[in-house]
Amino acid sequence: MEVEKHIKKIIHIDMDAFYASVEQLDFPDLSGKPIAVGGGGIRGVVAAASYEARKFGVRSAISGALAKELCPDLIFVKPRFSRYQEISKEIRKIFFEYSDLVEPLSLDEAFIDVTENKKGLSSASSIARKIREEIKEKTGLNASAGISINKFLAKIASDINKPNGQKTIPPEEVDAFLEELPIEKFFGIGKVTAKKMYSLGIFTGKDLKNKSLDFLEKHFKNSGKHYYLIVRGIQNSAVKPNRIRKSIAVEHTYSENLTSEIFMMEKLEKIAKELIRRIEKSKTKGKTITLKIKYSDFSVQTRSKTLDHFIATEEEILELTKMLLYQNEILNSVRLLGISLSNLNTEKKEPPKNRQLRFDF
Protein backbone atom coordinates (compact mmCIF):
# COMPACT_ATOMS: atom_id res chain seq x y z
CA MET A 1 0.00 0.00 0.00
CA GLU A 2 1.35 3.42 -0.93
CA VAL A 3 1.98 5.69 2.04
CA GLU A 4 0.63 9.20 1.58
CA LYS A 5 3.27 11.88 2.04
CA HIS A 6 2.32 14.62 4.46
CA ILE A 7 3.93 18.01 4.05
CA LYS A 8 4.83 19.80 7.26
CA LYS A 9 4.53 23.48 8.13
CA ILE A 10 7.55 24.61 10.14
CA ILE A 11 8.17 28.11 11.50
CA HIS A 12 11.55 29.34 12.69
CA ILE A 13 11.31 32.39 14.97
CA ASP A 14 14.51 34.36 15.54
CA MET A 15 14.58 37.42 17.79
CA ASP A 16 16.36 40.42 16.26
CA ALA A 17 19.66 41.22 18.02
CA PHE A 18 18.04 39.82 21.17
CA TYR A 19 20.48 40.69 23.98
CA ALA A 20 21.25 44.12 22.54
CA SER A 21 17.57 44.84 21.85
CA VAL A 22 16.65 43.99 25.46
CA GLU A 23 19.27 46.46 26.70
CA GLN A 24 17.96 49.17 24.37
CA LEU A 25 14.41 48.43 25.51
CA ASP A 26 15.21 48.60 29.23
CA PHE A 27 17.52 51.60 28.88
CA PRO A 28 15.99 54.01 26.33
CA ASP A 29 19.11 56.20 26.31
CA LEU A 30 20.83 53.34 24.44
CA SER A 31 18.16 53.28 21.73
CA GLY A 32 19.52 53.98 18.26
CA LYS A 33 23.13 53.75 19.43
CA PRO A 34 25.79 51.17 18.56
CA ILE A 35 26.03 48.85 21.55
CA ALA A 36 27.75 45.56 22.25
CA VAL A 37 26.74 43.18 25.01
CA GLY A 38 29.91 41.75 26.52
CA GLY A 39 33.33 42.89 27.66
CA GLY A 40 35.26 45.74 26.10
CA GLY A 41 38.58 45.03 27.78
CA ILE A 42 41.63 43.28 26.39
CA ARG A 43 40.06 39.88 27.04
CA GLY A 44 36.47 40.89 26.49
CA VAL A 45 34.32 39.15 23.87
CA VAL A 46 31.20 40.47 22.15
CA ALA A 47 28.16 38.31 22.96
CA ALA A 48 25.74 40.36 20.84
CA ALA A 49 25.69 43.59 18.85
CA SER A 50 22.90 46.01 18.00
CA TYR A 51 22.08 46.63 14.34
CA GLU A 52 23.64 50.09 14.67
CA ALA A 53 26.92 48.41 15.66
CA ARG A 54 26.67 45.73 12.99
CA LYS A 55 26.89 48.42 10.31
CA PHE A 56 30.52 48.87 11.38
CA GLY A 57 31.27 45.13 11.24
CA VAL A 58 30.80 44.46 14.95
CA ARG A 59 29.39 40.98 15.51
CA SER A 60 29.22 38.28 18.16
CA ALA A 61 32.35 36.29 19.08
CA ILE A 62 34.89 38.97 18.07
CA SER A 63 37.11 40.51 20.73
CA GLY A 64 36.04 43.65 22.51
CA ALA A 65 39.27 45.34 21.42
CA LEU A 66 38.59 44.66 17.73
CA ALA A 67 34.96 45.78 18.12
CA LYS A 68 36.17 49.11 19.54
CA GLU A 69 38.57 49.51 16.62
CA LEU A 70 35.77 48.94 14.13
CA CYS A 71 33.39 51.28 15.94
CA PRO A 72 35.11 53.85 18.19
CA ASP A 73 31.75 55.08 19.53
CA LEU A 74 30.68 51.56 20.55
CA ILE A 75 29.03 51.31 23.97
CA PHE A 76 29.73 48.12 25.94
CA VAL A 77 27.00 46.76 28.19
CA LYS A 78 27.41 43.94 30.71
CA PRO A 79 25.12 40.96 29.94
CA ARG A 80 22.11 40.33 32.21
CA PHE A 81 21.27 36.71 31.48
CA SER A 82 18.54 36.48 34.13
CA ARG A 83 16.69 39.26 32.30
CA TYR A 84 17.15 37.58 28.92
CA GLN A 85 15.84 34.30 30.37
CA GLU A 86 12.83 36.11 31.83
CA ILE A 87 11.83 37.54 28.44
CA SER A 88 12.61 34.26 26.67
CA LYS A 89 10.07 32.50 28.91
CA GLU A 90 7.42 35.09 27.95
CA ILE A 91 8.14 34.50 24.27
CA ARG A 92 7.94 30.71 24.60
CA LYS A 93 4.52 31.00 26.27
CA ILE A 94 3.33 32.64 23.05
CA PHE A 95 4.72 29.76 20.97
CA PHE A 96 2.83 27.21 23.07
CA GLU A 97 -0.43 29.06 22.47
CA TYR A 98 -0.19 27.79 18.89
CA SER A 99 1.52 24.39 19.18
CA ASP A 100 3.00 21.95 21.66
CA LEU A 101 5.69 21.07 19.13
CA VAL A 102 8.20 23.79 20.06
CA GLU A 103 11.96 23.16 19.86
CA PRO A 104 13.99 25.96 21.49
CA LEU A 105 17.48 26.33 20.02
CA SER A 106 18.58 29.06 22.42
CA LEU A 107 17.02 31.90 24.42
CA ASP A 108 16.22 33.83 21.25
CA GLU A 109 15.17 31.27 18.63
CA ALA A 110 12.98 28.22 18.19
CA PHE A 111 11.30 25.94 15.68
CA ILE A 112 7.52 25.52 15.84
CA ASP A 113 5.63 22.78 14.00
CA VAL A 114 2.20 24.21 13.16
CA THR A 115 1.13 21.46 10.75
CA GLU A 116 -1.67 20.83 13.21
CA ASN A 117 -2.05 23.81 15.54
CA LYS A 118 -4.17 24.73 18.54
CA LYS A 119 -5.87 27.64 16.77
CA GLY A 120 -7.02 25.56 13.82
CA LEU A 121 -5.43 28.04 11.39
CA SER A 122 -4.58 26.80 7.90
CA SER A 123 -1.93 29.40 7.03
CA ALA A 124 1.52 28.98 8.58
CA SER A 125 2.49 32.44 7.29
CA SER A 126 -0.48 33.94 9.13
CA ILE A 127 0.49 32.12 12.33
CA ALA A 128 4.06 33.44 12.09
CA ARG A 129 2.73 36.97 11.64
CA LYS A 130 0.43 36.64 14.66
CA ILE A 131 3.27 35.27 16.81
CA ARG A 132 5.52 38.18 15.85
CA GLU A 133 2.74 40.67 16.59
CA GLU A 134 2.15 39.12 20.03
CA ILE A 135 5.85 39.18 20.83
CA LYS A 136 5.98 42.88 19.95
CA GLU A 137 2.86 43.65 21.97
CA LYS A 138 3.91 41.73 25.09
CA THR A 139 7.67 42.38 25.16
CA GLY A 140 8.27 45.41 22.93
CA LEU A 141 10.82 43.43 20.89
CA ASN A 142 10.97 42.55 17.20
CA ALA A 143 11.23 39.04 15.82
CA SER A 144 11.80 37.64 12.33
CA ALA A 145 10.37 34.40 10.98
CA GLY A 146 11.00 31.80 8.31
CA ILE A 147 8.25 29.45 7.13
CA SER A 148 8.66 26.34 5.02
CA ILE A 149 8.33 22.55 4.77
CA ASN A 150 11.27 21.63 7.03
CA LYS A 151 13.60 23.06 9.66
CA PHE A 152 16.51 23.59 7.28
CA LEU A 153 14.49 25.80 4.91
CA ALA A 154 12.68 27.65 7.72
CA LYS A 155 16.03 28.50 9.31
CA ILE A 156 17.39 29.91 6.04
CA ALA A 157 14.17 31.83 5.38
CA SER A 158 14.13 33.59 8.76
CA ASP A 159 17.36 35.39 7.90
CA ILE A 160 16.20 36.75 4.53
CA ASN A 161 14.00 39.67 5.61
CA LYS A 162 15.70 40.52 8.91
CA PRO A 163 15.16 42.57 10.93
CA ASN A 164 11.44 42.51 11.78
CA GLY A 165 10.30 40.58 8.71
CA GLN A 166 9.40 37.13 7.52
CA LYS A 167 9.84 34.94 4.48
CA THR A 168 7.75 31.99 3.33
CA ILE A 169 9.09 29.32 1.01
CA PRO A 170 6.02 27.30 -0.06
CA PRO A 171 6.41 23.74 -1.40
CA GLU A 172 6.07 24.71 -5.05
CA GLU A 173 8.92 27.25 -4.76
CA VAL A 174 11.42 25.11 -2.83
CA ASP A 175 13.36 23.75 -5.83
CA ALA A 176 13.75 27.12 -7.56
CA PHE A 177 14.69 28.85 -4.28
CA LEU A 178 17.41 26.33 -3.46
CA GLU A 179 18.84 26.31 -6.98
CA GLU A 180 19.30 30.10 -6.94
CA LEU A 181 20.65 30.28 -3.38
CA PRO A 182 24.39 31.10 -3.08
CA ILE A 183 26.13 28.15 -1.46
CA GLU A 184 27.41 30.24 1.47
CA LYS A 185 23.78 31.01 2.39
CA PHE A 186 22.99 27.35 3.04
CA PHE A 187 22.55 26.88 6.79
CA GLY A 188 25.40 24.74 8.11
CA ILE A 189 27.87 25.54 5.31
CA GLY A 190 30.58 27.67 6.86
CA LYS A 191 33.44 29.61 5.30
CA VAL A 192 35.82 26.65 5.09
CA THR A 193 33.29 24.34 3.42
CA ALA A 194 32.10 27.10 1.10
CA LYS A 195 35.70 27.75 0.00
CA LYS A 196 36.16 24.05 -0.76
CA MET A 197 32.94 24.03 -2.77
CA TYR A 198 34.10 27.05 -4.77
CA SER A 199 37.25 25.13 -5.70
CA LEU A 200 35.02 22.31 -7.00
CA GLY A 201 32.92 24.70 -9.10
CA ILE A 202 30.00 24.79 -6.69
CA PHE A 203 28.72 28.34 -6.22
CA THR A 204 24.93 27.95 -6.08
CA GLY A 205 22.37 25.36 -5.11
CA LYS A 206 22.01 24.45 -8.77
CA ASP A 207 25.73 23.67 -8.99
CA LEU A 208 25.44 21.52 -5.87
CA LYS A 209 22.38 19.73 -7.24
CA ASN A 210 24.26 18.82 -10.41
CA LYS A 211 26.87 16.87 -8.42
CA SER A 212 26.28 13.16 -7.89
CA LEU A 213 26.01 11.54 -4.48
CA ASP A 214 29.28 9.68 -5.11
CA PHE A 215 31.05 12.94 -5.95
CA LEU A 216 29.80 14.67 -2.78
CA GLU A 217 30.63 11.72 -0.53
CA LYS A 218 34.10 11.51 -2.06
CA HIS A 219 34.86 15.17 -1.32
CA PHE A 220 32.79 15.75 1.86
CA LYS A 221 32.68 12.27 3.45
CA ASN A 222 29.61 11.78 5.66
CA SER A 223 28.36 15.31 5.01
CA GLY A 224 28.10 14.52 1.28
CA LYS A 225 24.76 12.74 1.64
CA HIS A 226 23.43 15.58 3.80
CA TYR A 227 24.28 18.15 1.08
CA TYR A 228 22.79 15.86 -1.58
CA LEU A 229 19.47 15.74 0.28
CA ILE A 230 19.09 19.32 1.52
CA VAL A 231 19.63 20.85 -1.93
CA ARG A 232 16.64 18.75 -3.01
CA GLY A 233 14.55 20.07 -0.13
CA ILE A 234 14.73 16.76 1.72
CA GLN A 235 15.12 16.94 5.49
CA ASN A 236 13.00 14.80 7.78
CA SER A 237 14.28 16.01 11.15
CA ALA A 238 11.23 16.48 13.37
CA VAL A 239 10.63 19.44 15.68
CA LYS A 240 11.59 17.99 19.07
CA PRO A 241 9.87 19.56 22.08
CA ASN A 242 12.17 17.63 24.43
CA ARG A 243 15.57 18.12 22.87
CA ILE A 244 18.13 15.67 24.17
CA ARG A 245 20.73 17.57 26.12
CA LYS A 246 24.17 16.28 25.12
CA SER A 247 26.33 17.93 27.77
CA ILE A 248 26.47 20.30 30.72
CA ALA A 249 29.45 22.64 30.75
CA VAL A 250 31.00 25.53 32.67
CA GLU A 251 34.00 27.53 31.49
CA HIS A 252 35.71 30.78 32.43
CA THR A 253 38.08 33.20 30.68
CA TYR A 254 40.64 34.81 33.00
CA SER A 255 41.82 38.43 32.99
CA GLU A 256 45.41 37.26 33.45
CA ASN A 257 47.01 34.16 31.95
CA LEU A 258 47.50 31.20 34.27
CA THR A 259 50.97 29.65 34.27
CA SER A 260 50.88 27.25 37.22
CA GLU A 261 48.92 23.99 37.46
CA ILE A 262 48.32 24.78 41.16
CA PHE A 263 46.56 28.04 40.26
CA MET A 264 44.67 26.23 37.49
CA MET A 265 43.43 23.62 39.94
CA GLU A 266 42.16 26.36 42.27
CA LYS A 267 40.16 27.83 39.39
CA LEU A 268 38.90 24.39 38.37
CA GLU A 269 37.57 23.77 41.90
CA LYS A 270 35.29 26.82 41.51
CA ILE A 271 34.24 25.66 38.04
CA ALA A 272 33.44 22.18 39.44
CA LYS A 273 31.18 23.69 42.12
CA GLU A 274 29.20 25.56 39.46
CA LEU A 275 29.05 22.45 37.28
CA ILE A 276 27.65 20.32 40.10
CA ARG A 277 25.05 23.03 40.79
CA ARG A 278 23.90 22.81 37.16
CA ILE A 279 23.96 19.01 37.25
CA GLU A 280 21.72 18.96 40.33
CA LYS A 281 19.38 21.53 38.81
CA SER A 282 19.01 19.48 35.61
CA LYS A 283 18.60 16.23 37.63
CA THR A 284 20.94 14.29 35.39
CA LYS A 285 24.20 12.37 35.53
CA GLY A 286 26.93 11.60 33.02
CA LYS A 287 29.79 9.21 32.35
CA THR A 288 32.30 11.46 30.53
CA ILE A 289 34.27 14.36 31.99
CA THR A 290 36.07 16.70 29.58
CA LEU A 291 38.64 19.32 30.53
CA LYS A 292 38.90 22.23 28.10
CA ILE A 293 42.06 24.34 27.97
CA LYS A 294 42.43 27.42 25.79
CA TYR A 295 45.99 28.71 25.66
CA SER A 296 47.18 32.30 25.31
CA ASP A 297 47.79 31.71 21.60
CA PHE A 298 44.04 30.79 21.31
CA SER A 299 44.76 27.13 20.54
CA VAL A 300 42.31 24.78 22.28
CA GLN A 301 42.97 21.38 23.80
CA THR A 302 40.43 18.95 25.29
CA ARG A 303 41.15 15.95 27.49
CA SER A 304 38.40 13.44 28.32
CA LYS A 305 37.81 10.42 30.53
CA THR A 306 34.79 8.10 30.33
CA LEU A 307 33.83 5.84 33.24
CA ASP A 308 31.57 2.80 33.30
CA HIS A 309 29.28 4.44 35.87
CA PHE A 310 27.50 7.78 36.11
CA ILE A 311 29.37 10.68 37.73
CA ALA A 312 27.32 12.99 39.92
CA THR A 313 29.45 14.22 42.81
CA GLU A 314 31.84 17.13 43.13
CA GLU A 315 34.53 14.82 44.54
CA GLU A 316 34.49 12.58 41.48
CA ILE A 317 34.50 15.55 39.10
CA LEU A 318 37.49 17.12 40.87
CA GLU A 319 39.42 13.84 41.01
CA LEU A 320 38.93 13.23 37.28
CA THR A 321 39.66 16.85 36.39
CA LYS A 322 42.90 16.80 38.37
CA MET A 323 43.94 13.60 36.60
CA LEU A 324 43.21 15.16 33.20
CA LEU A 325 45.06 18.39 34.09
CA TYR A 326 48.25 16.51 35.03
CA GLN A 327 47.87 13.97 32.24
CA ASN A 328 50.12 16.03 29.94
CA GLU A 329 52.46 18.92 30.53
CA ILE A 330 51.00 22.42 30.13
CA LEU A 331 53.30 23.96 27.54
CA ASN A 332 51.88 27.47 27.39
CA SER A 333 50.06 29.98 29.59
CA VAL A 334 46.29 29.46 29.82
CA ARG A 335 43.50 32.02 29.28
CA LEU A 336 40.42 29.77 29.63
CA LEU A 337 39.49 26.65 31.57
CA GLY A 338 36.30 24.61 31.37
CA ILE A 339 34.78 21.34 32.56
CA SER A 340 31.91 19.53 30.87
CA LEU A 341 29.89 16.43 31.67
CA SER A 342 28.56 14.40 28.73
CA ASN A 343 27.31 10.90 27.87
CA LEU A 344 24.26 11.83 29.94
CA ASN A 345 21.53 9.54 31.23
CA THR A 346 18.76 11.37 29.36
CA GLU A 347 16.26 9.05 27.71
CA LYS A 348 15.04 9.77 24.21
CA LYS A 349 11.35 10.33 23.66
CA GLU A 350 9.56 9.70 20.41
CA PRO A 351 8.00 12.91 19.05
CA PRO A 352 4.26 12.72 18.45
CA LYS A 353 3.23 11.98 14.89
CA ASN A 354 1.35 14.59 12.88
CA ARG A 355 -1.18 14.15 10.15
CA GLN A 356 -1.95 16.82 7.56
CA LEU A 357 -3.69 16.30 4.26
CA ARG A 358 -4.47 19.87 3.21
CA PHE A 359 -1.67 22.38 2.77
CA ASP A 360 -1.96 26.16 2.79
CA PHE A 361 1.01 28.44 3.37
N, C-alpha and C positions, 0 to 999 in steps of 0.2 A: 504494500500500500504506500502510495506517495505521501510524504509528510509535507504539510503546507508550511511554507516559510513565512514567519511573522516578522515584520519590520518593526524595529524598536524606535522610540522617540526619546532621545537623550539630550539633556540640557547640561551645559557646563557653565556655572556661574563663577565669575572671577571679579573680586572687588578691585577697584581702581586705586593703585598706590595705597594699599590699605593702611599700613602703619602711619605713613606720612599724612594721609587724609584724616585719620583719627586725631592726630596732633593738631592739624589745621582746624578741625572742627571744634576741638576742646579749647583751643587758644586762638581766637579770631585774629590776633595780631600777626599770626604766622600765615594767614590766608593770602594766597597769591605770591608768596615768597619762595625762593628755592631752599628747601630744607632737606636734611638727611637725618634719618633715625639711625643712631649708632654713635661710635666714638670718633672724635676728630683728632685725637692725638697721634703720636708716631705709630702706635700699635692698634689704633682704632680701625674698625671695619664698618662699612655702610651696610645696614640691614635693609633699608628701604629709602627711596628717594621720591620726592614730590615730582609732578610733571614739570614744574618750573625748573627744577634742578636737572631733570633728564635732558632738557634742551641743551645743556652744556656737556652732556656725556656722562653725568654722574649716574651710577646704577648700583644695585646691590652687589655685595661681595668685593668691591674694590676698596683699597685702603682709604682711610680718612684723609691721609696726607695727599694722595692723588686727587681725591674728590675736591679738596680745597684748591689744588692747583688748577683744576678744570673750571671751578666756579669760585672765585675769590670771595664772593658775597654769600657763600653757602652758610646756612645756619644749622648747627648740629643740635639734635635733640636726643636726650637719653630715652631709650625704649621703656615703655610701661606695659609689659606683657599681660599683667592682670587686667588692664583696661581693654586690651585687644581681645583677650579671651571673653570678657564680659559682652562685648559687642558681637563677637563671633557666635555666642550662644543665642543672642537675639535673632541673628540672621538665620541660623539653623532652624529655629522655631518656625520661621516663615516657610522654609523648604518643606518641613514636615506637614504643613497645612495642605500641601499638594500631593505628596507621595511619601510612603514609608521607605522607598528605595533611594536613600541618600547616602552617598559615599564621600565624606569629607577628605580632601587631600591635604589640607592645612587649615589654618585659622581663616584664611581669606578665599578659599575656593572649594568647590564641590561638584560632583556629578549628581544629577537627579534623573531617574528613569520615570518618565511621565506617560509611558505607553498606556498604562491604566492608572488614572489619577483619581484622587479623592473628590475633586470638583466635577468630574464627569465632562471635562472640556476636551474637545477634539483637536484643538490646535496647540501644538507644542510652542509655537512662536508666540501665541497669545499668552500662554502660561508664563513663559520667560519674561515677557513684558510686564505682566502683573506682579511677578516676584520682584523685579527690579523697582517697580513703582512702590511696592510695600517696603522694600529695604530703604529707599529714599525717605519715605514718609516716617518710618519708625526710628531710623538711625541718623538721617541727614547725609548719608554717604551714597556715592554712585557705584553701580556695579555694571559690568558688561557680561554678555551671554553669547554662547554659541549653541546652536541647535542642529542636530543631525541624527543619522541612523546608528551611530556608535560613538564610543567615548573618544576615540582617536580624532574623528572629524569634528566633534563638538569642541574639543580642546583647541584645535586649530582655528575654528570659526570664532571662538570667543575673543581672539586676539586681533581680529581683522578690523573691527570698528571701534576699538578702544580709543579714548575712554568714553564711558557712558553710552554705549551702543550695543547692538546685537547683530548677529549674522546667522541666517538659516541656510543650510545646505540640504535641500530636499532630495529624496532618493533619485529622481530623474536627472538631477544636476551633478551628482557625485562624480561620475566618470570624467566629465568635462572639467570640473573644478580641480580634481587631482592631476589631470594631465597638464593643466596650465600652471600649476603651483610650482614656484621655484623650489628646488630640492632642499635648500637651507630653511625653508618655511615648514617642512614636515616636522611635526612634533617628535622629538627623540633623536633627530639627526643633528648632531652638534657640529662645531667648526671642523674638527679633525675628520669626521666621517664625510662631511660635505666636500672637503678638499680632496679626499680620496675619490669620491664620486666624480668630481670635476675631471680628475686625471683619467677617468675611465669614460669620459664623454657623456656623463649623466649630469644634466643641468636642470631639468624639469621632470615633473611626474611622468610625462610622456616618454622621455628618455629612459626613465627607470622601468616603465611598463614594457618597453621594447626589449629589455634584457631577460634572458631565460632564467629559470630557477637555478639551473646548474651553474650559470655564470655568477649569479648573486651569491650562491653558497660557496663557490670557489673563492671569491674575493672578500666576502663578509662573514664567512663561517656560519654560525648558528643564526646570526641576525639576517642572513640572506633570505630565508623563508619569510621572516617577519616583513621585510621590505617588499617582497613579492606579493604578499597578501594585502598589505595596507594600501598600496598604490592602486589596488583593484577594489578598494572600499570594503575589504573583508577584515573584520575584527569582531570576535565574538565574546570579548571580555565583558562579563556582566557587571552592573553597578552593584557593589557589595556594601550593604549597610554596616556590616560588622567586619571591617577590614582586619586582616590578620596582622597584628603587630609583630614585626620581625626582630626588633631589638629595643633595649632601653639604654640610653647613653647619657653621660654627663662629661663635659669637657670644659677646660678653662684656658684662656690665653693670658699670659703674664706680662706685666709692664716691664719687667727686667728678665733677661735670659737666665735660665737655671743652669748651673754648671756642675752641681754636686748631686749624686744619687741620694744622699741623705736629705737634702732640701726637697728633691723631687718626691721622695717618699712621704714627707710631711704634707706636701700639696695633695698627693694621691689619697692620703687618709681623709682629707676634707671632701675630696671628690667621691670617695667610697661612701661616706655618710649620706651625701645627697643622692647617690645612686640607690642606696638601700631604702631611702625615703620614697623614691619614685617606684621602686619595686613593690614596696608594701602598699602604696596607694593603688597600683595597678593590679594587685592581688595575683601576681604571676611569679614564676620561677624560671631559671634558665640553666643550661648546661655548659655554655661557652662564655668565657671571659676574654675580652680583647683589650689590650693596652694600646692606646694611640699616642704616638710621639711626633710632634712637628718640630723640626729643628730650626735654628735661626736662619738657615738658607732656604727655608720653606719646603724642604723635602719632608715627606711623611713616611713613617714606619709604623706598622702594626704587628703586634705579637699576640698570639692567641693560644688558649689552652681549653680543651673540651674534656669534661669529666663524664663518667657513666651515671652520675646522679645529678639531681637538680640542686643548684646553688641558690641559697636564699638568705645567707647571714653575712653580716659585715665582716666577721672574722675570716670566713672562707674567701670572700672577695679580696680582702687585704693580703691574705697569705698567697693567693694566686697572683695578684698584681705585683707583689714583691718579687716573686719567682720570675715573672716575666720581665720586670725591670732589670734584674741582675742576670738575665739569661744571656745577654750580649753586652759588650762594652758600649757605653754612650760616647760616641766619637766627636760630638759637636755640642754646643750649647743649645738648650731647649726653650722654645717660646710657648708651646702648648702641650698640655697633657690631657688625656681623656680615658675613661673606662666605660666599656659597654658590656651588657649582658645580652646574649642571643641564644638561638636554639631553644626558644621559649616553649612553655607547656600549654600554649593556646590551641584550642581545638577548632578545626575548621567547621563552618556551618554552611550548608547548602543554601544558596540564595533562592527565594521563592520564584516559581516559574510564572511568566506572564503570558497572556494570550491577547492578541490584537489582530483583528481581521481587516478593519477599516483604517485607512491611513490618511491623515490630513495635517499637513505642516502649517 
